[in-house]
Amino acid sequence: MADASHYTYRVTWSEPDSEFVGTVAEFPSLSWLAETQNEAFDGIIIVVRDVLGDRASTGEPPVPIADRSYTGTFTVRTSPRVHRALAVEADEQGVSLNLMVKNKLSAPAADRVTPDVKAG
């Protein structure tokens, strides 16, 4: 059986429920509500363990994000206008389009502004 501790958990406050909600990225339909963050976290882990136990006999559970292999390459589709704007920006900076986009993706979210998004 897969190790439930390898999955990607998040605990956030749910204003509509007035409780904390625990979720897991690999199973988006699962959640656990609780009065405290720790209870929400513990609860969602228990739910995932139960699901993994059920899935062990019926099929392969999803591979945890942390256990997946990544090549570092992916394709992004955009409009010709955005592609052109990014190419111009890269040329003005004297870098390749690939390097400029990699740098933008690596920067903190507050520093990222794309040609389609106006700050402020």
Sequence and secondary structure as in RCSB ss.txt:
>XXXX:A:sequence
MADASHYTYRVTWSEPDSEFVGTVAEFPSLSWLAETQNEAFDGIIIVVRDVLGDRASTGEPPVPIADRSYTGTFT
VRTSPRVHRALAVEADEQGVSLNLMVKNKLSAPAADRVTPDVKAG
>XXXX:A:secstr
   GGGS EEEEEETTTTEEEEEETT TT EEEESSHHHHHHHHHHHHHHHHHHHHHHS     GGG    S   
    HHHHHHHHHHHHHHTS HHHHHHHHHHS GGG   TT    
